[in-house]
């Protein structure tokens, strides 16, 4: 329970420390009824955007951000925002999607319930395409486009999730959220050389569509405590990375850490990398960089106990 509490606390603070990109906001309405205005963008497209007739939509992989206001005349009442949220957490309107006929159909984001009596915002977010049973098509999505290794580490694609469906030359295929490492038939890693530092292009190809992963091989670097990405700073990014490692552990998909990575991540030196370490890294950053209070690791760890 304590570690799950830290997951929630850390995720909330990480979001608070992040910034959203500016989006155009519609002009305030002169009508008497309050109205929700604003806009949204997809930070990441869904893995599947083309379907055969009869398939239900699945927007896994889509991430959305947006912001706006609730206005009445020239007066603004409420500010709302969405920051890199899974599209599954938002209310969507599929009312114009007809899965029984080929065609392109819009999907709308619906923002409502922010102010009593306010007219909801219905914003076109993306378009889905339905094709007949003979048309060739391809969907291809991967959960990461950059991986990091140190010299001597083997290429490991198990942590990357692959989703691809399609039809070509009379052949169909369907993979949903499975480990990329278990599907070498889609992967070309011939350029990878783990014996020397450099950036290597790993291509994932299905049905003529290609996605690219950059495998970054780095010299073994002495990491300072808390500095996961060894950029000589302890930041929100380090806290998020360590939290991601812990979440992968919960899903039985934890990456194997070398000694330097373990040293950087396990800041309380209890032998495990978990949400407590991520929270401590975030606290260290906030105390030293946001609050301006010089703080040592020992002080934070003593207080955590």
Buried (B, 14 or more C-beta within 10 A) or exposed (E): EEBEEBBEBBBEBBEEBEEBEEBEBBEBBEEEEBBBBBBBEBBBBBBBBBBBBEBEBBBBBBBBBBBBBBBBEEEBEEEBBBBEBEBEEBEBBBEEBEBEEBEEBBBBBBBEEBBEEBBBBBBEBBEBEBBEEEEBBBBBBBBEEEBBBBBEBEBBBEBBBBBBBBBBEEEEBEBBEEBBBEBEEBBEBEEBEBEEBBEBEBBBBBBEBEBEBEBEBBEEEEBBBBBBBBEEEBBBBBBBBBBBBBBBBEEEEBBEBBEBBBBBBBBBEEEBBBBBBBBBBBBBBBBBBEEEEEBEBEBBBEEBE
